[in-house]
Amino acid sequence: MLRFFRPFIFAACALAPTLAIASDWKPQERVEHYRVSGGSGIELYRSIGANGPRVGPGNVIAYTDFKLLWSRDYRPQPDGSCRLVSARPSLTITYRLPKASGNMPAATKRLWERFISGVTAHEKVHGDIIVDMVKEIEKVSVGLSAPNDPDCKKVRAALQSQLGPISERQRARSRDFDRVEMSDGGNVHRLVLELVNGDR
């Protein structure tokens, strides 16, 4: 069974205003497709194996990755400290999914629609986990300060020290979710079996 995989893309920058969490931001979501074809469920699945994106050691059915940029406003304070007064994320989540092309029997089409709907829902959960991570970063960022920091170097280092554990928690959540979904009897495992066996 082909696995799902999520590369981790993270970037950061600085600049923005005001001591508040910017709760009005929304992630940008993109969907990229690769083409598959077949007249039966097993043919479609074989086409996924042949045409799915190659990530790591092998091909995958679908995966989700993201690009994260930040606008941050670090402000030196009159007492010589520095405070991060605002941090606004710019998050783009990209879902890469198979898309069936060509004519197929009605029964196969129904199988495919159920399969791709389930695969998309699976990847959307990974998107939600990424959004949760960004919100956690935002929460620990705004108001962070460091004493004796007129150049705002200490507060930047303090923030960086928190980013690694937060991102690792996101990756662990994604791995745990995949482990359940793709185990025997799990949702993804069931979707694959229904696609492959459902029209026989």
C-alpha positions in Angstrom: 0.0 0.0 0.0 1.3 3.4 -0.9 2.0 5.7 2.0 1.1 9.3 2.7 4.0 11.7 3.4 4.2 15.3 4.5 7.5 17.2 4.0 8.0 20.0 6.4 8.6 23.4 4.9 9.2 26.3 7.3 10.4 29.8 6.7 10.5 33.0 8.9 10.9 36.7 8.4 10.4 39.9 10.5 8.2 43.1 10.5 4.6 44.2 11.4 2.7 46.1 14.2 0.8 46.1 17.6 0.7 43.9 20.8 -2.0 41.5 19.8 -2.6 38.1 18.3 -3.8 38.5 14.7 -6.8 36.3 14.9 -8.2 37.3 11.5 -5.6 35.5 9.3 -6.6 32.5 7.2 -4.4 29.9 5.5 -4.3 29.9 1.7 -5.0 26.4 0.4 -3.9 25.0 -2.9 -4.6 21.7 -4.6 -2.2 20.2 -7.1 -3.3 17.1 -9.1 -1.4 14.3 -10.9 -3.2 12.2 -13.5 -4.3 8.6 -13.1 -6.5 6.5 -15.3 -8.1 3.0 -15.5 -11.3 1.2 -16.1 -11.4 -0.6 -12.7 -10.4 0.1 -9.2 -7.3 -2.0 -9.4 -6.2 -0.3 -12.6 -6.7 3.1 -11.0 -4.7 2.0 -8.0 -1.9 0.7 -10.2 -1.9 4.0 -12.0 -1.4 5.7 -8.7 1.6 3.5 -8.1 3.0 4.4 -11.4 2.2 8.1 -11.5 2.1 9.2 -7.9 4.6 11.8 -6.8 7.9 10.4 -5.6 8.6 11.5 -2.1 11.5 10.0 0.0 12.1 6.4 -0.9 9.0 5.8 -3.0 5.8 7.0 -4.6 2.8 8.2 -2.5 -0.9 8.4 -3.0 -1.2 12.0 -1.7 0.6 14.3 0.6 0.3 17.7 2.2 3.0 20.3 2.7 3.1 24.0 3.5 5.1 27.2 3.4 5.0 29.5 6.4 6.3 33.0 6.5 6.0 35.5 9.4 5.8 39.3 9.7 7.1 40.1 13.2 7.6 43.4 15.0 10.3 43.4 17.6 10.4 46.6 19.6 13.1 47.8 22.0 11.7 49.1 25.3 12.7 52.1 27.3 14.1 49.8 30.1 16.6 48.2 27.6 14.5 45.0 27.1 12.9 44.0 23.8 9.4 42.8 23.2 7.8 41.0 20.2 4.6 43.0 20.0 3.1 41.3 16.9 3.5 38.2 14.8 1.4 37.6 11.7 1.6 34.4 9.8 1.3 33.9 6.1 0.5 30.2 5.6 0.1 28.3 2.3 -1.0 24.7 2.5 -0.7 22.6 -0.6 -2.6 19.3 -1.1 -1.2 17.0 -3.8 -3.9 14.5 -4.9 -4.6 12.0 -7.7 -7.2 13.0 -10.3 -8.8 10.3 -12.6 -9.0 11.1 -16.3 -10.8 9.3 -19.1 -14.0 7.4 -19.2 -14.7 4.7 -16.7 -17.7 2.5 -15.9 -20.3 3.9 -13.6 -19.5 1.4 -10.9 -15.8 2.3 -11.0 -16.6 6.0 -11.0 -18.6 5.5 -7.8 -15.7 3.7 -6.2 -13.3 6.4 -7.3 -15.4 9.2 -6.0 -15.7 7.5 -2.6 -11.9 6.9 -2.6 -10.8 10.4 -3.5 -13.3 11.9 -1.1 -11.8 9.9 1.7 -8.2 10.6 0.7 -9.0 14.4 0.5 -10.6 14.3 3.9 -7.5 12.5 5.3 -5.2 15.2 3.9 -7.4 18.0 5.2 -6.9 16.7 8.8 -3.1 17.2 8.2 -3.9 20.7 7.1 -5.8 21.3 10.3 -2.8 20.0 12.3 -0.6 22.5 10.5 -3.0 25.4 11.3 -3.0 24.3 15.0 0.8 24.5 14.9 0.8 28.0 13.5 -1.7 29.1 16.1 0.5 27.7 18.8 3.5 29.6 17.4 1.5 32.7 17.3 0.4 32.3 20.9 4.0 31.9 22.3 5.3 34.7 20.0 3.2 37.7 20.9 4.4 39.4 24.1 7.6 37.4 24.3 10.3 39.6 25.8 13.9 39.5 27.0 15.7 41.9 29.4 18.9 43.8 28.5 18.3 43.2 24.8 18.5 46.6 23.0 19.3 44.9 19.7 16.4 42.3 20.1 18.8 39.4 19.6 17.9 37.6 22.9 14.2 37.6 22.2 14.7 36.3 18.7 16.8 33.4 20.1 14.2 32.8 22.8 11.5 32.4 20.1 13.7 30.2 18.0 14.2 27.8 20.9 10.5 27.2 21.1 9.9 26.6 17.4 11.6 23.3 17.2 9.5 21.6 19.9 6.3 23.0 18.5 7.0 21.8 15.0 8.0 18.4 16.3 4.7 18.1 18.1 2.9 18.8 14.7 4.9 16.1 13.0 4.2 13.7 15.8 0.5 14.4 15.6 0.6 13.8 11.8 2.5 10.5 12.2 0.1 9.3 14.9 -2.8 10.1 12.7 -1.3 8.3 9.8 -0.5 5.3 11.9 -4.2 4.9 12.9 -5.6 5.7 9.5 -3.3 3.3 7.6 -3.2 0.4 10.0 -5.2 -2.7 9.2 -8.8 -1.8 9.3 -8.0 1.9 9.5 -9.8 4.4 7.3 -7.2 4.7 4.5 -6.6 1.0 4.5 -10.3 0.5 4.1 -10.5 3.0 1.3 -7.8 1.3 -0.7 -9.4 -2.1 -0.2 -12.8 -0.8 -1.3 -11.2 0.8 -4.4 -9.3 -2.4 -5.4 -11.9 -5.0 -4.5 -15.2 -3.1 -4.7 -15.9 -3.6 -8.4 -15.0 -7.3 -8.6 
